[in-house]
Amino acid sequence: MEIYKKLFKIQEAVKGLEKDKQAFGYKYVTGTKILSVIKPLMGKEKLILKQEVISIENTRQDYKVKSGDKSEILSKVMMRFTWVDIETGEKDENLFGANGQNGFDKGVGSALTYAERYFLLKYFHISTDEDDIEQLRGEEETLVPELVEKLDLVEIYTLKESDVKK
């Protein structure tokens, strides 16, 4: 199937991404950074990623913090991510679930954002651990050369925020 050859090219081109944001004591790779790398590769390969929400479950969470009582919504989403090859019509469907907890109007958005970000990272086996990223440095020969040339990127797997063309 041609779709898997195309998806494999993307997987081979993106070995890892450095974490570019920190919040609440955690460092992570933002969705913006992931998409800035993956979308051009998808375009070159003529692939789209269709996202469908299958279910949403919201549960109120009441708990205490130092400043008093707090209430938030825990949103659990189940999604279907479908890769579509627009040249052949071939598809690859994937179920993926995610949670988000936030204020009353933001839990679902947090879950959807988390789902997209982690689906892409996990589907393509993109490393984000600092030790793994350091090990990848200097391994440019593992990249798919024609993709790097087309994107005008030197080290796609160590792309930093300052490297992204705005």
Accessible surface in RSA format (square Angstrom, percent):
REM  Atomic radii and reference values for relative SASA: ProtOr
REM  Chains: A
REM  Algorithm: Lee & Richards
REM  Probe-radius: 1.40
REM  Slices: 20
REM RES _ NUM      All-atoms   Total-Side   Main-Chain    Non-polar    All polar
REM                ABS   REL    ABS   REL    ABS   REL    ABS   REL    ABS   REL
RES MET A   1   139.19  72.1  86.71  57.4  52.49 125.0  67.27  57.2  71.92  95.3
RES GLU A   2    81.76  46.9  81.10  61.4   0.66   1.6  32.27  62.4  49.49  40.4
RES ILE A   3     0.00   0.0   0.00   0.0   0.00   0.0   0.00   0.0   0.00   0.0
RES TYR A   4   100.21  46.8  95.86  54.5   4.35  11.3  72.86  54.8  27.35  33.7
RES LYS A   5   123.10  60.1 117.70  72.2   5.39  12.8  78.77  70.9  44.33  47.2
RES LYS A   6    23.51  11.5  23.51  14.4   0.00   0.0  23.20  20.9   0.31   0.3
RES LEU A   7     6.74   3.8   5.71   4.1   1.03   2.6   6.15   4.3   0.59   1.6
RES PHE A   8   113.72  56.9 109.96  68.1   3.76   9.8 113.18  68.6   0.54   1.5
RES LYS A   9    78.79  38.4  78.29  48.0   0.49   1.2  36.49  32.8  42.30  45.1
RES ILE A  10     0.00   0.0   0.00   0.0   0.00   0.0   0.00   0.0   0.00   0.0
RES GLN A  11    53.92  30.2  51.82  37.9   2.10   5.0   4.77  10.2  49.15  37.3
RES GLU A  12    45.30  26.0  45.30  34.3   0.00   0.0   5.70  11.0  39.59  32.3
RES ALA A  13     0.04   0.0   0.04   0.1   0.00   0.0   0.04   0.1   0.00   0.0
RES VAL A  14     0.56   0.4   0.00   0.0   0.56   1.4   0.00   0.0   0.56   1.5
RES LYS A  15    45.86  22.4  39.86  24.5   6.00  14.3  20.18  18.2  25.68  27.4
RES GLY A  16     0.00   0.0   0.00   N/A   0.00   0.0   0.00   0.0   0.00   0.0
RES LEU A  17     0.00   0.0   0.00   0.0   0.00   0.0   0.00   0.0   0.00   0.0
RES GLU A  18    38.18  21.9  36.75  27.8   1.43   3.4  12.76  24.7  25.42  20.8
RES LYS A  19    67.46  32.9  47.24  29.0  20.22  48.2   9.45   8.5  58.01  61.8
RES ASP A  20    45.25  31.7   7.83   7.8  37.42  88.5  15.28  36.0  29.97  29.9
RES LYS A  21   104.31  50.9  95.78  58.8   8.53  20.3  48.80  43.9  55.50  59.1
RES GLN A  22   115.88  64.8  90.15  65.9  25.73  61.3  25.91  55.2  89.97  68.2
RES ALA A  23    32.16  29.6  21.84  33.7  10.32  23.5  29.49  41.5   2.67   7.1
RES PHE A  24   196.34  98.2 159.68  98.9  36.66  95.4 174.93 106.1  21.42  61.3
RES GLY A  25    67.39  83.1   0.00   N/A  67.39  83.1  30.57  83.9  36.82  82.5
RES TYR A  26   162.57  75.9 159.84  90.9   2.73   7.1 114.13  85.8  48.44  59.7
RES LYS A  27   103.32  50.4  87.11  53.5  16.20  38.6  45.51  41.0  57.81  61.6
RES TYR A  28    48.89  22.8  47.49  27.0   1.41   3.7  29.03  21.8  19.86  24.5
RES VAL A  29     3.58   2.4   0.36   0.3   3.22   7.7   0.36   0.3   3.22   8.7
RES THR A  30    23.00  16.4  22.73  23.0   0.27   0.6  21.63  29.1   1.36   2.1
RES GLY A  31    15.61  19.3   0.00   N/A  15.61  19.3  11.26  30.9   4.35   9.8
RES THR A  32    95.57  68.0  86.14  87.3   9.43  22.5  54.67  73.4  40.90  61.8
RES LYS A  33     2.34   1.1   1.70   1.0   0.63   1.5   0.63   0.6   1.70   1.8
RES ILE A  34     0.45   0.3   0.45   0.3   0.00   0.0   0.45   0.3   0.00   0.0
RES LEU A  35    50.37  28.0  49.91  35.7   0.46   1.2  50.11  35.2   0.26   0.7
RES SER A  36    33.30  28.1  11.42  15.2  21.89  50.4  22.67  48.3  10.63  14.9
RES VAL A  37     0.17   0.1   0.00   0.0   0.17   0.4   0.17   0.1   0.00   0.0
RES ILE A  38     0.00   0.0   0.00   0.0   0.00   0.0   0.00   0.0   0.00   0.0
RES LYS A  39   123.66  60.3 116.95  71.8   6.71  16.0  59.57  53.6  64.09  68.3
RES PRO A  40    51.67  37.7  35.62  32.5  16.05  58.4  47.43  39.2   4.24  26.4
RES LEU A  41     0.13   0.1   0.13   0.1   0.00   0.0   0.13   0.1   0.00   0.0
RES MET A  42    22.92  11.9  22.92  15.2   0.00   0.0  20.42  17.4   2.50   3.3
RES GLY A  43    44.09  54.4   0.00   N/A  44.09  54.4  36.92 101.3   7.17  16.0
RES LYS A  44    76.00  37.1  50.53  31.0  25.48  60.7  28.11  25.3  47.89  51.0
RES GLU A  45     9.46   5.4   7.24   5.5   2.22   5.3   2.61   5.0   6.85   5.6
RES LYS A  46    91.77  44.8  89.22  54.7   2.55   6.1  49.50  44.6  42.27  45.0
RES LEU A  47     5.62   3.1   0.00   0.0   5.62  14.1   0.00   0.0   5.62  15.1
RES ILE A  48    86.38  49.2  86.06  64.1   0.31   0.8  86.38  62.2   0.00   0.0
RES LEU A  49    28.48  15.9   7.40   5.3  21.07  53.0   7.53   5.3  20.95  56.4
RES LYS A  50   103.75  50.6  96.94  59.5   6.80  16.2  58.42  52.6  45.32  48.3
RES GLN A  51    75.60  42.3  45.84  33.5  29.76  70.9  14.69  31.3  60.91  46.2
RES GLU A  52    55.93  32.1  51.00  38.6   4.94  11.8  21.65  41.9  34.28  28.0
RES VAL A  53    70.56  46.4  40.18  36.4  30.37  73.2  40.18  34.9  30.37  82.4
RES ILE A  54    77.72  44.2  46.41  34.6  31.31  75.5  51.59  37.1  26.14  70.9
RES SER A  55    57.60  48.7  50.20  67.0   7.40  17.0  41.18  87.7  16.43  23.0
RES ILE A  56    82.48  46.9  49.96  37.2  32.52  78.4  50.00  36.0  32.49  88.2
RES GLU A  57    95.82  55.0  91.36  69.1   4.46  10.6  38.70  74.9  57.12  46.6
RES ASN A  58    86.46  59.6  55.30  53.4  31.16  75.0  16.91  40.7  69.55  67.2
RES THR A  59    56.61  40.3  52.70  53.4   3.92   9.3  47.42  63.7   9.20  13.9
RES ARG A  60   142.39  59.8 119.93  61.1  22.46  53.5  42.88  58.6  99.52  60.3
RES GLN A  61    54.01  30.2  51.63  37.7   2.38   5.7   3.93   8.4  50.08  38.0
RES ASP A  62    95.91  67.2  63.86  63.6  32.05  75.8  34.20  80.5  61.71  61.5
RES TYR A  63    81.14  37.9  69.75  39.7  11.38  29.6  68.65  51.6  12.48  15.4
RES LYS A  64   164.83  80.4 139.85  85.8  24.98  59.5 106.82  96.1  58.01  61.8
RES VAL A  65    61.34  40.4  43.35  39.2  17.99  43.3  53.25  46.3   8.09  21.9
RES LYS A  66   222.09 108.3 176.73 108.4  45.36 108.0 130.19 117.2  91.90  97.9
RES SER A  67   112.29  94.9  68.12  90.9  44.17 101.8  57.47 122.4  54.82  76.8
RES GLY A  68    32.86  40.5   0.00   N/A  32.86  40.5  32.60  89.5   0.26   0.6
RES ASP A  69   115.68  81.0  81.99  81.6  33.70  79.7  34.74  81.7  80.95  80.7
RES LYS A  70    89.32  43.6  83.16  51.0   6.16  14.7  38.50  34.7  50.81  54.1
RES SER A  71    35.42  29.9  20.38  27.2  15.04  34.7   8.98  19.1  26.43  37.0
RES GLU A  72    24.32  14.0  24.32  18.4   0.00   0.0   1.34   2.6  22.99  18.8
RES ILE A  73    23.65  13.5  23.65  17.6   0.00   0.0  23.65  17.0   0.00   0.0
RES LEU A  74    35.64  19.8  35.53  25.4   0.11   0.3  35.53  25.0   0.11   0.3
RES SER A  75     0.44   0.4   0.44   0.6   0.00   0.0   0.00   0.0   0.44   0.6
RES LYS A  76    85.45  41.7  83.37  51.2   2.08   5.0  35.24  31.7  50.21  53.5
RES VAL A  77     4.94   3.3   0.00   0.0   4.94  11.9   1.34   1.2   3.60   9.8
RES MET A  78    78.01  40.4  77.18  51.1   0.83   2.0  77.07  65.5   0.95   1.3
RES MET A  79     4.94   2.6   4.94   3.3   0.00   0.0   4.94   4.2   0.00   0.0
RES ARG A  80    71.39  30.0  71.39  36.4   0.00   0.0   4.26   5.8  67.13  40.7
RES PHE A  81     0.02   0.0   0.02   0.0   0.00   0.0   0.02   0.0   0.00   0.0
RES THR A  82     4.41   3.1   4.41   4.5   0.00   0.0   3.44   4.6   0.97   1.5
RES TRP A  83     0.00   0.0   0.00   0.0   0.00   0.0   0.00   0.0   0.00   0.0
RES VAL A  84    21.02  13.8  21.02  19.0   0.00   0.0  21.02  18.3   0.00   0.0
RES ASP A  85     0.00   0.0   0.00   0.0   0.00   0.0   0.00   0.0   0.00   0.0
RES ILE A  86    99.87  56.8  67.43  50.2  32.44  78.2  71.77  51.7  28.10  76.3
RES GLU A  87   112.23  64.4  73.60  55.7  38.63  92.0  32.59  63.0  79.64  65.0
RES THR A  88    74.95  53.3  36.58  37.1  38.37  91.4  46.37  62.3  28.58  43.2
RES GLY A  89    45.34  55.9   0.00   N/A  45.34  55.9  30.34  83.3  14.99  33.6
RES GLU A  90    37.91  21.8  29.89  22.6   8.02  19.1  29.12  56.3   8.79   7.2
RES LYS A  91   117.78  57.5  99.55  61.1  18.23  43.4  46.57  41.9  71.22  75.9
RES ASP A  92    17.02  11.9  14.75  14.7   2.27   5.4   2.27   5.4  14.75  14.7
RES GLU A  93   111.81  64.2  84.79  64.1  27.02  64.3  24.16  46.7  87.65  71.6
RES ASN A  94    32.47  22.4  26.10  25.2   6.36  15.3  11.31  27.2  21.16  20.5
RES LEU A  95   118.23  65.8  90.26  64.6  27.98  70.3  90.46  63.5  27.78  74.7
RES PHE A  96    45.59  22.8  41.17  25.5   4.42  11.5  45.59  27.6   0.00   0.0
RES GLY A  97    37.75  46.5   0.00   N/A  37.75  46.5  13.71  37.6  24.04  53.8
RES ALA A  98    10.73   9.9   0.01   0.0  10.72  24.4   7.64  10.8   3.09   8.2
RES ASN A  99    83.79  57.8  71.69  69.3  12.10  29.1  13.92  33.5  69.87  67.5
RES GLY A 100     7.78   9.6   0.00   N/A   7.78   9.6   7.78  21.4   0.00   0.0
RES GLN A 101    75.47  42.2  49.49  36.2  25.98  61.9  18.66  39.7  56.81  43.1
RES ASN A 102    51.81  35.7  51.10  49.4   0.71   1.7   1.43   3.4  50.38  48.7
RES GLY A 103    26.52  32.7   0.00   N/A  26.52  32.7  25.04  68.7   1.48   3.3
RES PHE A 104   121.09  60.6  95.57  59.2  25.52  66.4  95.74  58.0  25.35  72.6
RES ASP A 105   118.33  82.9  81.23  80.8  37.10  87.7  48.31 113.7  70.01  69.8
RES LYS A 106   115.55  56.4 112.54  69.1   3.01   7.2  78.90  71.0  36.65  39.0
RES GLY A 107     1.47   1.8   0.00   N/A   1.47   1.8   0.38   1.0   1.10   2.5
RES VAL A 108    44.10  29.0  42.48  38.5   1.62   3.9  42.48  36.9   1.62   4.4
RES GLY A 109    37.52  46.3   0.00   N/A  37.52  46.3  33.52  92.0   3.99   8.9
RES SER A 110    37.06  31.3  24.93  33.3  12.14  28.0  21.68  46.2  15.38  21.5
RES ALA A 111     0.00   0.0   0.00   0.0   0.00   0.0   0.00   0.0   0.00   0.0
RES LEU A 112    56.56  31.5  54.08  38.7   2.48   6.2  54.48  38.3   2.08   5.6
RES THR A 113    73.89  52.6  68.44  69.4   5.45  13.0  45.79  61.5  28.10  42.5
RES TYR A 114    96.17  44.9  95.76  54.5   0.40   1.0  56.68  42.6  39.48  48.7
RES ALA A 115     0.00   0.0   0.00   0.0   0.00   0.0   0.00   0.0   0.00   0.0
RES GLU A 116    39.62  22.7  39.62  30.0   0.00   0.0   3.99   7.7  35.63  29.1
RES ARG A 117    30.34  12.7  29.07  14.8   1.27   3.0   1.71   2.3  28.63  17.4
RES TYR A 118    51.34  24.0  51.34  29.2   0.00   0.0  26.96  20.3  24.38  30.1
RES PHE A 119     6.88   3.4   6.81   4.2   0.07   0.2   6.82   4.1   0.06   0.2
RES LEU A 120     1.61   0.9   1.61   1.2   0.00   0.0   1.61   1.1   0.00   0.0
RES LEU A 121     7.92   4.4   7.28   5.2   0.64   1.6   7.28   5.1   0.64   1.7
RES LYS A 122   131.24  64.0 123.71  75.9   7.53  17.9  68.70  61.8  62.54  66.6
RES TYR A 123    51.23  23.9  35.48  20.2  15.75  41.0  36.89  27.7  14.34  17.7
RES PHE A 124     1.40   0.7   0.54   0.3   0.86   2.2   0.54   0.3   0.86   2.5
RES HIS A 125   134.55  73.5 109.56  76.2  24.99  63.9  74.61  76.9  59.94  69.7
RES ILE A 126    10.86   6.2   0.00   0.0  10.86  26.2   0.35   0.3  10.50  28.5
RES SER A 127    24.81  21.0  15.34  20.5   9.47  21.8  24.53  52.2   0.28   0.4
RES THR A 128    28.11  20.0  24.47  24.8   3.64   8.7   2.81   3.8  25.29  38.2
RES ASP A 129    80.37  56.3  79.13  78.8   1.24   2.9  17.77  41.8  62.60  62.4
RES GLU A 130   111.00  63.7 104.88  79.3   6.12  14.6  46.00  89.0  65.00  53.1
RES ASP A 131   120.64  84.5 111.80 111.3   8.85  20.9  32.98  77.6  87.66  87.4
RES ASP A 132    58.02  40.6  56.80  56.5   1.22   2.9  10.06  23.7  47.96  47.8
RES ILE A 133     3.23   1.8   3.23   2.4   0.00   0.0   3.23   2.3   0.00   0.0
RES GLU A 134   103.95  59.7  92.24  69.8  11.72  27.9  45.16  87.4  58.79  48.0
RES GLN A 135   132.68  74.2 115.13  84.1  17.55  41.8  41.06  87.4  91.62  69.5
RES LEU A 136    26.96  15.0  26.96  19.3   0.00   0.0  26.96  18.9   0.00   0.0
RES ARG A 137    78.85  33.1  64.10  32.7  14.75  35.1  40.56  55.4  38.29  23.2
RES GLY A 138    53.05  65.4   0.00   N/A  53.05  65.4  29.75  81.6  23.30  52.2
RES GLU A 139    53.32  30.6  53.32  40.3   0.00   0.0  18.18  35.2  35.14  28.7
RES GLU A 140    71.65  41.1  65.59  49.6   6.05  14.4  35.14  68.0  36.50  29.8
RES GLU A 141   140.05  80.4 105.40  79.7  34.65  82.5  73.54 142.3  66.51  54.3
RES THR A 142    49.10  34.9  36.85  37.4  12.25  29.2  44.85  60.2   4.26   6.4
RES LEU A 143     9.74   5.4   4.45   3.2   5.29  13.3   4.51   3.2   5.23  14.1
RES VAL A 144    21.46  14.1  19.72  17.9   1.73   4.2  21.46  18.6   0.00   0.0
RES PRO A 145    91.04  66.4  84.50  77.0   6.54  23.8  90.29  74.5   0.75   4.7
RES GLU A 146    80.01  45.9  76.80  58.1   3.21   7.6  44.57  86.2  35.44  28.9
RES LEU A 147     0.26   0.1   0.26   0.2   0.00   0.0   0.26   0.2   0.00   0.0
RES VAL A 148    21.72  14.3  21.32  19.3   0.39   0.9  21.32  18.5   0.39   1.1
RES GLU A 149   141.64  81.3 119.12  90.1  22.52  53.6  47.10  91.1  94.54  77.2
RES LYS A 150   151.67  74.0 117.36  72.0  34.30  81.7  66.51  59.9  85.15  90.7
RES LEU A 151    32.69  18.2  19.88  14.2  12.81  32.2  23.48  16.5   9.21  24.8
RES ASP A 152    98.07  68.7  82.23  81.8  15.84  37.5  22.99  54.1  75.08  74.9
RES LEU A 153    27.72  15.4  22.69  16.2   5.03  12.6  24.92  17.5   2.80   7.5
RES VAL A 154   120.55  79.3 109.77  99.4  10.78  26.0 112.59  97.8   7.96  21.6
RES GLU A 155    58.21  33.4  51.49  39.0   6.71  16.0   6.99  13.5  51.21  41.8
RES ILE A 156     0.05   0.0   0.05   0.0   0.00   0.0   0.05   0.0   0.00   0.0
RES TYR A 157     0.11   0.1   0.11   0.1   0.00   0.0   0.11   0.1   0.00   0.0
RES THR A 158     4.89   3.5   2.85   2.9   2.04   4.9   0.00   0.0   4.89   7.4
RES LEU A 159     7.12   4.0   6.51   4.7   0.61   1.5   7.12   5.0   0.00   0.0
RES LYS A 160    99.87  48.7  99.24  60.9   0.63   1.5  68.24  61.4  31.63  33.7
RES GLU A 161    68.58  39.4  64.89  49.1   3.69   8.8  50.71  98.1  17.87  14.6
RES SER A 162   104.84  88.6  62.55  83.5  42.29  97.4  59.28 126.2  45.55  63.8
RES ASP A 163    72.97  51.1  55.90  55.6  17.07  40.4  17.19  40.5  55.78  55.6
RES VAL A 164    27.18  17.9  17.42  15.8   9.76  23.5  19.77  17.2   7.42  20.1
RES LYS A 165   143.34  69.9 114.17  70.1  29.16  69.4  98.29  88.5  45.05  48.0
RES LYS A 166   203.79  99.4 127.51  78.2  76.28 181.6 136.80 123.1  66.99  71.4
END  Absolute sums over single chains surface
CHAIN  1 A     9882.2       7875.8       2006.4       5361.4       4520.8
END  Absolute sums over all chains
TOTAL          9882.2       7875.8       2006.4       5361.4       4520.8
